[in-house]
Amino acid sequence: MRIGELSEQTGISQRMLRYYEQEGLLEPERSNAGYRIYNRSSIALARHIRNLNEAGMTLKNIKILLPCLSDKETHPQFVGCSEVKAVLQKELEKLDVKLRELNNSRNAVAGFLYDLIPEQDESSQANLR
């Protein structure tokens, strides 16, 4: 299949698919005319790359993990490469930091809003806690 069909199948823009190729994440064949030709396993792999990226992982880390994927054609899953656990643990730690920062920001905004709500509106104040 060509890049347009892969884009339709995955919901990933052609531009992003080209970027994945540029970064070494996808490796399509080339036709005699120079067109990118993707196989069926490219659908699941491209979706998996997108899902990892949307979860906050960098493309650099995704590239480290790709050789550790099994069953790339239907449901890619990580197998026991030594890099997988370390990279995923580091990503989880980064997400924990972001969650704490977001919670602190939410508490600050809720505090500002709490200060603006008149005391008689206790139900509104209770919703901020």
Phi and psi in radians as a Rosetta constraint file:
Dihedral C 1 N 2 CA 2 C 2 CIRCULARHARMONIC -1.596 0.35
Dihedral N 2 CA 2 C 2 N 3 CIRCULARHARMONIC 3.055 0.35
Dihedral C 2 N 3 CA 3 C 3 CIRCULARHARMONIC -1.084 0.35
Dihedral N 3 CA 3 C 3 N 4 CIRCULARHARMONIC -0.608 0.35
Dihedral C 3 N 4 CA 4 C 4 CIRCULARHARMONIC -1.103 0.35
Dihedral N 4 CA 4 C 4 N 5 CIRCULARHARMONIC -0.722 0.35
Dihedral C 4 N 5 CA 5 C 5 CIRCULARHARMONIC -1.200 0.35
Dihedral N 5 CA 5 C 5 N 6 CIRCULARHARMONIC -0.712 0.35
Dihedral C 5 N 6 CA 6 C 6 CIRCULARHARMONIC -1.073 0.35
Dihedral N 6 CA 6 C 6 N 7 CIRCULARHARMONIC -0.702 0.35
Dihedral C 6 N 7 CA 7 C 7 CIRCULARHARMONIC -1.064 0.35
Dihedral N 7 CA 7 C 7 N 8 CIRCULARHARMONIC -0.777 0.35
Dihedral C 7 N 8 CA 8 C 8 CIRCULARHARMONIC -1.130 0.35
Dihedral N 8 CA 8 C 8 N 9 CIRCULARHARMONIC -0.717 0.35
Dihedral C 8 N 9 CA 9 C 9 CIRCULARHARMONIC -1.186 0.35
Dihedral N 9 CA 9 C 9 N 10 CIRCULARHARMONIC -0.551 0.35
Dihedral C 9 N 10 CA 10 C 10 CIRCULARHARMONIC -1.838 0.35
Dihedral N 10 CA 10 C 10 N 11 CIRCULARHARMONIC -0.343 0.35
Dihedral C 10 N 11 CA 11 C 11 CIRCULARHARMONIC 1.338 0.35
Dihedral N 11 CA 11 C 11 N 12 CIRCULARHARMONIC 0.264 0.35
Dihedral C 11 N 12 CA 12 C 12 CIRCULARHARMONIC -1.801 0.35
Dihedral N 12 CA 12 C 12 N 13 CIRCULARHARMONIC 2.324 0.35
Dihedral C 12 N 13 CA 13 C 13 CIRCULARHARMONIC -1.103 0.35
Dihedral N 13 CA 13 C 13 N 14 CIRCULARHARMONIC 2.677 0.35
Dihedral C 13 N 14 CA 14 C 14 CIRCULARHARMONIC -1.050 0.35
Dihedral N 14 CA 14 C 14 N 15 CIRCULARHARMONIC -0.655 0.35
Dihedral C 14 N 15 CA 15 C 15 CIRCULARHARMONIC -1.059 0.35
Dihedral N 15 CA 15 C 15 N 16 CIRCULARHARMONIC -0.764 0.35
Dihedral C 15 N 16 CA 16 C 16 CIRCULARHARMONIC -1.186 0.35
Dihedral N 16 CA 16 C 16 N 17 CIRCULARHARMONIC -0.663 0.35
Dihedral C 16 N 17 CA 17 C 17 CIRCULARHARMONIC -1.090 0.35
Dihedral N 17 CA 17 C 17 N 18 CIRCULARHARMONIC -0.690 0.35
Dihedral C 17 N 18 CA 18 C 18 CIRCULARHARMONIC -1.123 0.35
Dihedral N 18 CA 18 C 18 N 19 CIRCULARHARMONIC -0.662 0.35
Dihedral C 18 N 19 CA 19 C 19 CIRCULARHARMONIC -1.145 0.35
Dihedral N 19 CA 19 C 19 N 20 CIRCULARHARMONIC -0.729 0.35
Dihedral C 19 N 20 CA 20 C 20 CIRCULARHARMONIC -1.014 0.35
Dihedral N 20 CA 20 C 20 N 21 CIRCULARHARMONIC -0.711 0.35
Dihedral C 20 N 21 CA 21 C 21 CIRCULARHARMONIC -1.135 0.35
Dihedral N 21 CA 21 C 21 N 22 CIRCULARHARMONIC -0.806 0.35
Dihedral C 21 N 22 CA 22 C 22 CIRCULARHARMONIC -0.994 0.35
Dihedral N 22 CA 22 C 22 N 23 CIRCULARHARMONIC -0.644 0.35
Dihedral C 22 N 23 CA 23 C 23 CIRCULARHARMONIC -1.469 0.35
Dihedral N 23 CA 23 C 23 N 24 CIRCULARHARMONIC 0.004 0.35
Dihedral C 23 N 24 CA 24 C 24 CIRCULARHARMONIC 1.416 0.35
Dihedral N 24 CA 24 C 24 N 25 CIRCULARHARMONIC 0.324 0.35
Dihedral C 24 N 25 CA 25 C 25 CIRCULARHARMONIC -1.554 0.35
Dihedral N 25 CA 25 C 25 N 26 CIRCULARHARMONIC -0.612 0.35
Dihedral C 25 N 26 CA 26 C 26 CIRCULARHARMONIC -2.064 0.35
Dihedral N 26 CA 26 C 26 N 27 CIRCULARHARMONIC 2.468 0.35
Dihedral C 26 N 27 CA 27 C 27 CIRCULARHARMONIC -2.281 0.35
Dihedral N 27 CA 27 C 27 N 28 CIRCULARHARMONIC 1.430 0.35
Dihedral C 27 N 28 CA 28 C 28 CIRCULARHARMONIC -1.281 0.35
Dihedral N 28 CA 28 C 28 N 29 CIRCULARHARMONIC 2.730 0.35
Dihedral C 28 N 29 CA 29 C 29 CIRCULARHARMONIC -1.306 0.35
Dihedral N 29 CA 29 C 29 N 30 CIRCULARHARMONIC 2.986 0.35
Dihedral C 29 N 30 CA 30 C 30 CIRCULARHARMONIC -2.164 0.35
Dihedral N 30 CA 30 C 30 N 31 CIRCULARHARMONIC 2.387 0.35
Dihedral C 30 N 31 CA 31 C 31 CIRCULARHARMONIC -1.340 0.35
Dihedral N 31 CA 31 C 31 N 32 CIRCULARHARMONIC 3.003 0.35
Dihedral C 31 N 32 CA 32 C 32 CIRCULARHARMONIC -1.044 0.35
Dihedral N 32 CA 32 C 32 N 33 CIRCULARHARMONIC -0.503 0.35
Dihedral C 32 N 33 CA 33 C 33 CIRCULARHARMONIC -1.508 0.35
Dihedral N 33 CA 33 C 33 N 34 CIRCULARHARMONIC -0.016 0.35
Dihedral C 33 N 34 CA 34 C 34 CIRCULARHARMONIC 1.615 0.35
Dihedral N 34 CA 34 C 34 N 35 CIRCULARHARMONIC 0.055 0.35
Dihedral C 34 N 35 CA 35 C 35 CIRCULARHARMONIC -1.287 0.35
Dihedral N 35 CA 35 C 35 N 36 CIRCULARHARMONIC 2.550 0.35
Dihedral C 35 N 36 CA 36 C 36 CIRCULARHARMONIC -1.266 0.35
Dihedral N 36 CA 36 C 36 N 37 CIRCULARHARMONIC 2.329 0.35
Dihedral C 36 N 37 CA 37 C 37 CIRCULARHARMONIC -2.142 0.35
Dihedral N 37 CA 37 C 37 N 38 CIRCULARHARMONIC 2.087 0.35
Dihedral C 37 N 38 CA 38 C 38 CIRCULARHARMONIC -1.843 0.35
Dihedral N 38 CA 38 C 38 N 39 CIRCULARHARMONIC 2.594 0.35
Dihedral C 38 N 39 CA 39 C 39 CIRCULARHARMONIC -1.696 0.35
Dihedral N 39 CA 39 C 39 N 40 CIRCULARHARMONIC 3.091 0.35
Dihedral C 39 N 40 CA 40 C 40 CIRCULARHARMONIC -1.072 0.35
Dihedral N 40 CA 40 C 40 N 41 CIRCULARHARMONIC -0.588 0.35
Dihedral C 40 N 41 CA 41 C 41 CIRCULARHARMONIC -1.178 0.35
Dihedral N 41 CA 41 C 41 N 42 CIRCULARHARMONIC -0.336 0.35
Dihedral C 41 N 42 CA 42 C 42 CIRCULARHARMONIC -1.123 0.35
Dihedral N 42 CA 42 C 42 N 43 CIRCULARHARMONIC -0.484 0.35
Dihedral C 42 N 43 CA 43 C 43 CIRCULARHARMONIC -1.108 0.35
Dihedral N 43 CA 43 C 43 N 44 CIRCULARHARMONIC -0.964 0.35
Dihedral C 43 N 44 CA 44 C 44 CIRCULARHARMONIC -1.125 0.35
Dihedral N 44 CA 44 C 44 N 45 CIRCULARHARMONIC -0.686 0.35
Dihedral C 44 N 45 CA 45 C 45 CIRCULARHARMONIC -1.146 0.35
Dihedral N 45 CA 45 C 45 N 46 CIRCULARHARMONIC -0.795 0.35
Dihedral C 45 N 46 CA 46 C 46 CIRCULARHARMONIC -1.083 0.35
Dihedral N 46 CA 46 C 46 N 47 CIRCULARHARMONIC -0.725 0.35
Dihedral C 46 N 47 CA 47 C 47 CIRCULARHARMONIC -1.104 0.35
Dihedral N 47 CA 47 C 47 N 48 CIRCULARHARMONIC -0.709 0.35
Dihedral C 47 N 48 CA 48 C 48 CIRCULARHARMONIC -1.136 0.35
Dihedral N 48 CA 48 C 48 N 49 CIRCULARHARMONIC -0.733 0.35
Dihedral C 48 N 49 CA 49 C 49 CIRCULARHARMONIC -1.049 0.35
Dihedral N 49 CA 49 C 49 N 50 CIRCULARHARMONIC -0.822 0.35
Dihedral C 49 N 50 CA 50 C 50 CIRCULARHARMONIC -1.053 0.35
Dihedral N 50 CA 50 C 50 N 51 CIRCULARHARMONIC -0.785 0.35
Dihedral C 50 N 51 CA 51 C 51 CIRCULARHARMONIC -1.089 0.35
Dihedral N 51 CA 51 C 51 N 52 CIRCULARHARMONIC -0.727 0.35
Dihedral C 51 N 52 CA 52 C 52 CIRCULARHARMONIC -1.114 0.35
Dihedral N 52 CA 52 C 52 N 53 CIRCULARHARMONIC -0.741 0.35
Dihedral C 52 N 53 CA 53 C 53 CIRCULARHARMONIC -1.147 0.35
Dihedral N 53 CA 53 C 53 N 54 CIRCULARHARMONIC -0.727 0.35
Dihedral C 53 N 54 CA 54 C 54 CIRCULARHARMONIC -1.164 0.35
Dihedral N 54 CA 54 C 54 N 55 CIRCULARHARMONIC -0.420 0.35
Dihedral C 54 N 55 CA 55 C 55 CIRCULARHARMONIC -1.366 0.35
Dihedral N 55 CA 55 C 55 N 56 CIRCULARHARMONIC -0.050 0.35
Dihedral C 55 N 56 CA 56 C 56 CIRCULARHARMONIC 1.861 0.35
Dihedral N 56 CA 56 C 56 N 57 CIRCULARHARMONIC -0.004 0.35
Dihedral C 56 N 57 CA 57 C 57 CIRCULARHARMONIC -1.373 0.35
Dihedral N 57 CA 57 C 57 N 58 CIRCULARHARMONIC 2.483 0.35
Dihedral C 57 N 58 CA 58 C 58 CIRCULARHARMONIC -1.327 0.35
Dihedral N 58 CA 58 C 58 N 59 CIRCULARHARMONIC 2.716 0.35
Dihedral C 58 N 59 CA 59 C 59 CIRCULARHARMONIC -1.119 0.35
Dihedral N 59 CA 59 C 59 N 60 CIRCULARHARMONIC -0.525 0.35
Dihedral C 59 N 60 CA 60 C 60 CIRCULARHARMONIC -1.065 0.35
Dihedral N 60 CA 60 C 60 N 61 CIRCULARHARMONIC -0.814 0.35
Dihedral C 60 N 61 CA 61 C 61 CIRCULARHARMONIC -1.224 0.35
Dihedral N 61 CA 61 C 61 N 62 CIRCULARHARMONIC -0.615 0.35
Dihedral C 61 N 62 CA 62 C 62 CIRCULARHARMONIC -1.079 0.35
Dihedral N 62 CA 62 C 62 N 63 CIRCULARHARMONIC -0.709 0.35
Dihedral C 62 N 63 CA 63 C 63 CIRCULARHARMONIC -1.080 0.35
Dihedral N 63 CA 63 C 63 N 64 CIRCULARHARMONIC -0.634 0.35
Dihedral C 63 N 64 CA 64 C 64 CIRCULARHARMONIC -1.126 0.35
Dihedral N 64 CA 64 C 64 N 65 CIRCULARHARMONIC -0.641 0.35
Dihedral C 64 N 65 CA 65 C 65 CIRCULARHARMONIC -1.445 0.35
Dihedral N 65 CA 65 C 65 N 66 CIRCULARHARMONIC -0.412 0.35
Dihedral C 65 N 66 CA 66 C 66 CIRCULARHARMONIC -0.969 0.35
Dihedral N 66 CA 66 C 66 N 67 CIRCULARHARMONIC -0.709 0.35
Dihedral C 66 N 67 CA 67 C 67 CIRCULARHARMONIC -1.108 0.35
Dihedral N 67 CA 67 C 67 N 68 CIRCULARHARMONIC -0.249 0.35
Dihedral C 67 N 68 CA 68 C 68 CIRCULARHARMONIC -1.639 0.35
Dihedral N 68 CA 68 C 68 N 69 CIRCULARHARMONIC 0.150 0.35
Dihedral C 68 N 69 CA 69 C 69 CIRCULARHARMONIC -1.538 0.35
Dihedral N 69 CA 69 C 69 N 70 CIRCULARHARMONIC 2.398 0.35
Dihedral C 69 N 70 CA 70 C 70 CIRCULARHARMONIC -1.913 0.35
Dihedral N 70 CA 70 C 70 N 71 CIRCULARHARMONIC 2.875 0.35
Dihedral C 70 N 71 CA 71 C 71 CIRCULARHARMONIC 0.859 0.35
Dihedral N 71 CA 71 C 71 N 72 CIRCULARHARMONIC 0.989 0.35
Dihedral C 71 N 72 CA 72 C 72 CIRCULARHARMONIC -1.181 0.35
Dihedral N 72 CA 72 C 72 N 73 CIRCULARHARMONIC -0.271 0.35
Dihedral C 72 N 73 CA 73 C 73 CIRCULARHARMONIC -1.404 0.35
Dihedral N 73 CA 73 C 73 N 74 CIRCULARHARMONIC -0.587 0.35
Dihedral C 73 N 74 CA 74 C 74 CIRCULARHARMONIC -2.075 0.35
Dihedral N 74 CA 74 C 74 N 75 CIRCULARHARMONIC -1.023 0.35
Dihedral C 74 N 75 CA 75 C 75 CIRCULARHARMONIC -2.417 0.35
Dihedral N 75 CA 75 C 75 N 76 CIRCULARHARMONIC 1.497 0.35
Dihedral C 75 N 76 CA 76 C 76 CIRCULARHARMONIC -1.040 0.35
Dihedral N 76 CA 76 C 76 N 77 CIRCULARHARMONIC 2.332 0.35
Dihedral C 76 N 77 CA 77 C 77 CIRCULARHARMONIC -2.381 0.35
Dihedral N 77 CA 77 C 77 N 78 CIRCULARHARMONIC 2.670 0.35
Dihedral C 77 N 78 CA 78 C 78 CIRCULARHARMONIC -1.367 0.35
Dihedral N 78 CA 78 C 78 N 79 CIRCULARHARMONIC 2.425 0.35
Dihedral C 78 N 79 CA 79 C 79 CIRCULARHARMONIC -1.913 0.35
Dihedral N 79 CA 79 C 79 N 80 CIRCULARHARMONIC 3.085 0.35
Dihedral C 79 N 80 CA 80 C 80 CIRCULARHARMONIC -1.232 0.35
Dihedral N 80 CA 80 C 80 N 81 CIRCULARHARMONIC 0.973 0.35
Dihedral C 80 N 81 CA 81 C 81 CIRCULARHARMONIC -1.365 0.35
Dihedral N 81 CA 81 C 81 N 82 CIRCULARHARMONIC 2.532 0.35
Dihedral C 81 N 82 CA 82 C 82 CIRCULARHARMONIC -1.113 0.35
Dihedral N 82 CA 82 C 82 N 83 CIRCULARHARMONIC -0.509 0.35
Dihedral C 82 N 83 CA 83 C 83 CIRCULARHARMONIC -1.237 0.35
Dihedral N 83 CA 83 C 83 N 84 CIRCULARHARMONIC -0.511 0.35
Dihedral C 83 N 84 CA 84 C 84 CIRCULARHARMONIC -1.015 0.35
Dihedral N 84 CA 84 C 84 N 85 CIRCULARHARMONIC -0.932 0.35
Dihedral C 84 N 85 CA 85 C 85 CIRCULARHARMONIC -1.068 0.35
Dihedral N 85 CA 85 C 85 N 86 CIRCULARHARMONIC -0.778 0.35
Dihedral C 85 N 86 CA 86 C 86 CIRCULARHARMONIC -1.118 0.35
Dihedral N 86 CA 86 C 86 N 87 CIRCULARHARMONIC -0.792 0.35
Dihedral C 86 N 87 CA 87 C 87 CIRCULARHARMONIC -1.150 0.35
Dihedral N 87 CA 87 C 87 N 88 CIRCULARHARMONIC -0.792 0.35
Dihedral C 87 N 88 CA 88 C 88 CIRCULARHARMONIC -1.166 0.35
Dihedral N 88 CA 88 C 88 N 89 CIRCULARHARMONIC -0.640 0.35
Dihedral C 88 N 89 CA 89 C 89 CIRCULARHARMONIC -1.116 0.35
Dihedral N 89 CA 89 C 89 N 90 CIRCULARHARMONIC -0.736 0.35
Dihedral C 89 N 90 CA 90 C 90 CIRCULARHARMONIC -1.118 0.35
Dihedral N 90 CA 90 C 90 N 91 CIRCULARHARMONIC -0.719 0.35
Dihedral C 90 N 91 CA 91 C 91 CIRCULARHARMONIC -1.105 0.35
Dihedral N 91 CA 91 C 91 N 92 CIRCULARHARMONIC -0.710 0.35
Dihedral C 91 N 92 CA 92 C 92 CIRCULARHARMONIC -1.113 0.35
Dihedral N 92 CA 92 C 92 N 93 CIRCULARHARMONIC -0.702 0.35
Dihedral C 92 N 93 CA 93 C 93 CIRCULARHARMONIC -1.104 0.35
Dihedral N 93 CA 93 C 93 N 94 CIRCULARHARMONIC -0.708 0.35
Dihedral C 93 N 94 CA 94 C 94 CIRCULARHARMONIC -1.097 0.35
Dihedral N 94 CA 94 C 94 N 95 CIRCULARHARMONIC -0.724 0.35
Dihedral C 94 N 95 CA 95 C 95 CIRCULARHARMONIC -1.143 0.35
Dihedral N 95 CA 95 C 95 N 96 CIRCULARHARMONIC -0.653 0.35
Dihedral C 95 N 96 CA 96 C 96 CIRCULARHARMONIC -1.083 0.35
Dihedral N 96 CA 96 C 96 N 97 CIRCULARHARMONIC -0.704 0.35
Dihedral C 96 N 97 CA 97 C 97 CIRCULARHARMONIC -1.106 0.35
Dihedral N 97 CA 97 C 97 N 98 CIRCULARHARMONIC -0.798 0.35
Dihedral C 97 N 98 CA 98 C 98 CIRCULARHARMONIC -1.069 0.35
Dihedral N 98 CA 98 C 98 N 99 CIRCULARHARMONIC -0.707 0.35
Dihedral C 98 N 99 CA 99 C 99 CIRCULARHARMONIC -1.086 0.35
Dihedral N 99 CA 99 C 99 N 100 CIRCULARHARMONIC -0.749 0.35
Dihedral C 99 N 100 CA 100 C 100 CIRCULARHARMONIC -1.093 0.35
Dihedral N 100 CA 100 C 100 N 101 CIRCULARHARMONIC -0.751 0.35
Dihedral C 100 N 101 CA 101 C 101 CIRCULARHARMONIC -1.104 0.35
Dihedral N 101 CA 101 C 101 N 102 CIRCULARHARMONIC -0.762 0.35
Dihedral C 101 N 102 CA 102 C 102 CIRCULARHARMONIC -1.128 0.35
Dihedral N 102 CA 102 C 102 N 103 CIRCULARHARMONIC -0.696 0.35
Dihedral C 102 N 103 CA 103 C 103 CIRCULARHARMONIC -1.122 0.35
Dihedral N 103 CA 103 C 103 N 104 CIRCULARHARMONIC -0.714 0.35
Dihedral C 103 N 104 CA 104 C 104 CIRCULARHARMONIC -1.091 0.35
Dihedral N 104 CA 104 C 104 N 105 CIRCULARHARMONIC -0.744 0.35
Dihedral C 104 N 105 CA 105 C 105 CIRCULARHARMONIC -1.113 0.35
Dihedral N 105 CA 105 C 105 N 106 CIRCULARHARMONIC -0.754 0.35
Dihedral C 105 N 106 CA 106 C 106 CIRCULARHARMONIC -1.074 0.35
Dihedral N 106 CA 106 C 106 N 107 CIRCULARHARMONIC -0.766 0.35
Dihedral C 106 N 107 CA 107 C 107 CIRCULARHARMONIC -1.094 0.35
Dihedral N 107 CA 107 C 107 N 108 CIRCULARHARMONIC -0.671 0.35
Dihedral C 107 N 108 CA 108 C 108 CIRCULARHARMONIC -1.134 0.35
Dihedral N 108 CA 108 C 108 N 109 CIRCULARHARMONIC -0.819 0.35
Dihedral C 108 N 109 CA 109 C 109 CIRCULARHARMONIC -1.118 0.35
Dihedral N 109 CA 109 C 109 N 110 CIRCULARHARMONIC -0.736 0.35
Dihedral C 109 N 110 CA 110 C 110 CIRCULARHARMONIC -1.079 0.35
Dihedral N 110 CA 110 C 110 N 111 CIRCULARHARMONIC -0.664 0.35
Dihedral C 110 N 111 CA 111 C 111 CIRCULARHARMONIC -1.116 0.35
Dihedral N 111 CA 111 C 111 N 112 CIRCULARHARMONIC -0.743 0.35
Dihedral C 111 N 112 CA 112 C 112 CIRCULARHARMONIC -1.090 0.35
Dihedral N 112 CA 112 C 112 N 113 CIRCULARHARMONIC -0.766 0.35
Dihedral C 112 N 113 CA 113 C 113 CIRCULARHARMONIC -1.162 0.35
Dihedral N 113 CA 113 C 113 N 114 CIRCULARHARMONIC -0.705 0.35
Dihedral C 113 N 114 CA 114 C 114 CIRCULARHARMONIC -1.005 0.35
Dihedral N 114 CA 114 C 114 N 115 CIRCULARHARMONIC -0.706 0.35
Dihedral C 114 N 115 CA 115 C 115 CIRCULARHARMONIC -1.134 0.35
Dihedral N 115 CA 115 C 115 N 116 CIRCULARHARMONIC -0.430 0.35
Dihedral C 115 N 116 CA 116 C 116 CIRCULARHARMONIC -1.519 0.35
Dihedral N 116 CA 116 C 116 N 117 CIRCULARHARMONIC -0.355 0.35
Dihedral C 116 N 117 CA 117 C 117 CIRCULARHARMONIC -1.480 0.35
Dihedral N 117 CA 117 C 117 N 118 CIRCULARHARMONIC 2.227 0.35
Dihedral C 117 N 118 CA 118 C 118 CIRCULARHARMONIC -1.034 0.35
Dihedral N 118 CA 118 C 118 N 119 CIRCULARHARMONIC 2.592 0.35
Dihedral C 118 N 119 CA 119 C 119 CIRCULARHARMONIC -1.033 0.35
Dihedral N 119 CA 119 C 119 N 120 CIRCULARHARMONIC -0.519 0.35
Dihedral C 119 N 120 CA 120 C 120 CIRCULARHARMONIC -1.219 0.35
Dihedral N 120 CA 120 C 120 N 121 CIRCULARHARMONIC -0.284 0.35
Dihedral C 120 N 121 CA 121 C 121 CIRCULARHARMONIC -1.640 0.35
Dihedral N 121 CA 121 C 121 N 122 CIRCULARHARMONIC 1.114 0.35
Dihedral C 121 N 122 CA 122 C 122 CIRCULARHARMONIC -1.141 0.35
Dihedral N 122 CA 122 C 122 N 123 CIRCULARHARMONIC -0.548 0.35
Dihedral C 122 N 123 CA 123 C 123 CIRCULARHARMONIC -1.141 0.35
Dihedral N 123 CA 123 C 123 N 124 CIRCULARHARMONIC -0.646 0.35
Dihedral C 123 N 124 CA 124 C 124 CIRCULARHARMONIC -1.184 0.35
Dihedral N 124 CA 124 C 124 N 125 CIRCULARHARMONIC -0.693 0.35
Dihedral C 124 N 125 CA 125 C 125 CIRCULARHARMONIC -1.136 0.35
Dihedral N 125 CA 125 C 125 N 126 CIRCULARHARMONIC -0.677 0.35
Dihedral C 125 N 126 CA 126 C 126 CIRCULARHARMONIC -1.113 0.35
Dihedral N 126 CA 126 C 126 N 127 CIRCULARHARMONIC -0.581 0.35
Dihedral C 126 N 127 CA 127 C 127 CIRCULARHARMONIC -1.198 0.35
Dihedral N 127 CA 127 C 127 N 128 CIRCULARHARMONIC -0.331 0.35
Dihedral C 127 N 128 CA 128 C 128 CIRCULARHARMONIC -1.474 0.35
Dihedral N 128 CA 128 C 128 N 129 CIRCULARHARMONIC -0.281 0.35
